[in-house]
Amino acid sequence: MSKSKFVDFKAVKAAITMEQVLEHYGILDQFKRGTDSLSGACPIHKGSNPTQFRVSISKNIWNCFSECKHGGNVLDFIARMDDVSILAAANKAIEWFHLDPEEMSVNSEGEAENEAPKSGDAPRPKPAAKPAPVQEKGEPNKPLKFRLEKLEREHPYLAERGLTLETIVDFGIGFCAKGMMAERIAIPIHNPEGNVVAYAGRFPGELAEDTPKYKLPQGFRKSLELFNLDRAGKEPGPLVIVEGFFGCMKLHQCGCRRVVALMGSTMSYESPLAAGGGSLAAWSILSSICLKASSPESGMMRQPKASPVFSVMRKNRPRGFCLSMNTKLVCSISTCPYLRVSS
């Protein structure tokens, strides 16, 4: 084993792949190979579900969606497999794959030096980045001209979130193996007319290093949409507003069909509810609003961020419109207590 005091973790991670590590453990053949993935039973907790453990070959990361509920890079995997520290895992990798820590460190420094311009040379201009298409302010999100096909509906993460297959199919969600939402749960977002205007991608399981929980297309204006509004507007009863996609789908599954999600903890002045018209047209379809906090242990709705918008809503609502807000812990939808505000 290497006696070097300093180990460049980044260099070690870049020098080996998950495929090499799995082959070292003698388990590579147990995994099913996809276009850019390996999937099989989790070798860490000795699972049996053939879809609970997945490796992204291009990103060189892994994730267990079952008992481990964890993911990471090659060193994280070795550390978990052998129950050792990251430093011990790095030293194991150096020994197993005959890596030279000093050489890797020199190469890493050399790459940085090669990128710097030589003395006396004019600095090399950076290539201009191609600007991504961004929609103009005030312009609605345009309907997509494509659909993500062949989504995996029976992914373990969806079952962990308590969704039934019927709900999964109803909302059109599923694990995406490749493309714009590769290695994520793809969630279609519809505008009030029912057209798909974007896909949100939820990373399943424990987040790996530098991996955002959700991914949205660049240029998509989420403040203009409310998740599930296209269907909720057709249902009778109070409109229930939650923060996230899965909270909305879970309530829908429990029988609360008039539910929408803000896709965040704030409501913008551009929101269809705050705008009071436009695509909703519709204060007429709203009889009352019930807001559900994302942290019910607080015992009351987390209101401050949205207060200015509610002021606008109270001012612009038509005669007979009633704004309702949760002030107590929501125990069930059928007995949801809320305070009616009329002014």
N, C-alpha and C positions, 0 to 999 in steps of 0.2 A: 504494500500500500504506500502511496505517496507520503513523504515526510514534509512536504512543502507546507509552510505556515500559512501562506496565502493561497486560496483557491478562487479562481475566477469563475463563479457560478455561470455567468452569461456565456463564457467561452465553452464550458463543459456542456451546457444545454445545446449550444449550437453545433457541437461536434458529434452528437449522437442522436439517434431517432428512436421513437417509441417502438418501431418495428424491430430495431436492433435489441432493445431492452427486452421486449417480449420473447424474442428468439433466444436471448441469453437465459431466460427463465424456462425455456422449453415449452412455451404455451402459444407461440405465434400461430401454429396450425389449428388452434382451437377457435380462431376468430374468423368470421365471415367477412370477406373483402368486398367493399363497395367501390364506387368511383374514386372517392377521396376519404374513405373511412374504413375502419375495422370495428366490428361489433360482435359481442358475445357475452358470456356469463362473466361476472366480475371476479377476477382472480384474487382481489384483496380480501373480500369477506367470504370468498368461496361460494358465490351465488350459483344459481342454476338457470335463471331466466336468460335466454339467448339475446335479449335486446337491452339488458340493463347496463351494459358497459360499452362505451363507444370511444373510439380514437379518431381524431381528425389528423389525417396524414400530412396535409399541407401546413396546418398550424402547429403540428407536433405537440398536441395536448390530448388529455383524456378526461373522461367524466363518468362517474358511476351515478345512475339515477335511482338506485335502490337504497340499500342500508347505509352505504358510505355517505351518500348525499354530498359528494365532494368531487373535485376535479383539479387538474393542474398540469404541470409540465413533466418532463422525464424524471427530474430529480424528486419531485413530489411523489411520483409513482414508486420509485425505488425506496424512498423513505417510508411510505405506507406499507409496501410489501414486506420490508425487513424490520419495520418498527424502529427506525433510527432517525437521527437528526438529518437536516439537509446537508450539513457539512460531511457527515459520515456517508450519506448517499453519494455525494460528489466524489469523495475519495474512492468509494466502491466502483463508480463508473470509470474513474481514471485507471484503476487497477484492471477491471474487466476488459476494457477496450484499448488498453496500452496507450493512453493519452499522455502527452508531455505537457504538464501545466506551464512550465517556463516558456516553451515554444508557443503555446497557445496565447500566453500573455503578450509575447513579443509580436506575434502575428496580429493580435488585436490592436496593439499600439501602432504597428506599421500601417494597418488599413487606415487609421485616423490620419497618419502623416501623409499617406499617399493622396488623401482627399484634399489636403491643404495645398495652395499654390506655392510654387518655388519662389525663392527670393529674386526679385527683379522682374518676375513675370506678372503680367496683368492678371488680375483675378478673373477666373473663368465665370462667365455669366451662367446663372442657374436657368435651366429650361423653364419657360413660362408654363405654369400649370394650366391645363385646360379647364376653364371655368365650368362648373356644373350648372345645368339649367335650373334657375331659381325663379319661382313664380312671382309675378309682380304683386306688390302689396295691394290688397283689395280684390285680387283675382281669385275666384273659387278654385278649389282643388279639382283638377281635371280627371275624369274617369279613366281608368287604366284600359289599355287595349289588349291586355293579356291576363291570364289566370295562372296561378301556381298549381300545377297538376301533380298527381301521385304523392300527395302528402301522407305521411304515416299516421293514421288515426289512432292506432293502439299503442302509442308510445307510453312507456311507464310513467313519465312525468305527468301526463294528463290524468292518469288514474290517481296519482299521488295528490293532485289538486282537487280530487273528488268529483271529477266530471264523468258523466256516463257517456257511452258511445253515442247515444241519441243526441245529447247536447253537443258533443264534438262535431258530429256530422251536421247538425242544425246550424252551427255557427261557421262551419267550413274550415275549422282549424286543423292543424296537424304538423308533425315534424317534417321539416324540409331538408333533404339530403344534399342538395346542391343549388347553385344559383344565388340570387340576391339575398336570400335568407337562409343560406346553408348553415346547418348545425343549430338551427333555432326552430322554435314553435312558431309557425306562420299564422298570423291572425288577420283576416281581411277586414278592412274598415270601409263601411259604406256611407255614402252621403244620404241625406233625407229622402232622395228619390230612389234609393236602393242600388246605386251604381258603386262598384268597388273603386275607391280613389287611392288606396294605399294598402300596404301590408305592414303590420308591426311584427317584429321578430323578438320573441322572448327566449333568452338563453336558458335552457333547462338545467336544473340542478345547481350545485355550488359554482360560483363564478370563478373562472381562472384568472390569472394575472392580466390586468389591463383589458378585461372583457366587460363591456357595458351590459347591464341587465336587459335593456330593451334597445332595439334598433329600429329607427324610422327612416324612410327615404329622405335624402337631402332635398330641400325645397318644399316638403310637405308641411302644410300649415294646420297643425292639429287643433289650433284654437277655433278653426272654422267647423269642426266636426264634433259630434257626440256619438260615441260608440253605441250601436244598436238603436239609434234614434229612428231609423227607417221603419223598424218594426214596432218600437214602443209607442210611436205616435198613433198607431192604429188600435191600441188597446185602451179599455176604459179604466178609470180609477186614478189615484194619485200617481204622479211621476216620481219614481225613486231615483236619486242620483248618487252614484258611488264613484270612487276614485279610479279603480283599475278594471282591466278587461276581465280578469278571472272572478272578481267580486260580482261583476255584472252577469257573467255567464252562470255563476253558482246560484244567484238569486232567481234568474230566469228558470233554471232547472228546478228550483223549489216552488215554482208556480207564480212568482212575481214577474209577470211578462212586461209590465210597463216600467222598465228599468234601463237607465243609460249610464255610461261611464265618461268621466271628464278626461280620461287618459292622463291624469295628473292630479295634484292637490289644489290646483287653482282654477278659477273660472275667468276667462278673458272677457273683455267688453265685446270682442268679436264673436263670442259664443252665440249659437242660434238662440239660446234661452235669453241671453242678455240683450240681443239685438231686437227682439220683439217684433218679428216679421220676417221678411225675406223668405227663405226656403221653408221655415216652419209655418209661416203665414198665419200664425196659428195660435196665437194665444188661445184661439177657440178650442184647440184640441187639449189644452191643459186645464185641469180643474184645480189641481194643487200640486205642490212639490214637496217631496220628503227627502231630506239630505241625510245620508248615512255616513258617519265618520269612519275613517279607516282604522282608528285606534279606539275601539269601544271601551277599553279599560279607563279612559279618561272620564267616562260617564256623561259626556255631552259633546255636541257637535263642535268640530274645529272650525269656527266661523271666520276669524279675522281676515284671512286672505281673500275671502270672497265678499266681504261686507260691502265694498263700494258697488259691486255689481248688483247685489240684492237691492241696494238703494235705487239703482237705475230701473231694476225690474219692478219695484213697487211703484215707481213714478210712472212708468210707461204701460203698466198692465191695463187691460180693458176692464170695464165695469163688471163686477162679479168674479174677477180673478182672485184667487186666494193663494198666498205664498205660505207654505208650511215648512217648518224646520224641526228637526229632531232635537230634543233637549234631554232625552233619557236614553239609556242603553236599550238598543233594539233587541228584544228577545225573540220575536217572531214577526213575520210580515203581517200576519192576520191581526195581531194585537199591537201593531207598531204605534206607540204614543207619540204625538207630535203637537207642537204648539202652532195654532193658526194665527197668522198676523194679518190683520186687515186695517187699512188706514186710508 
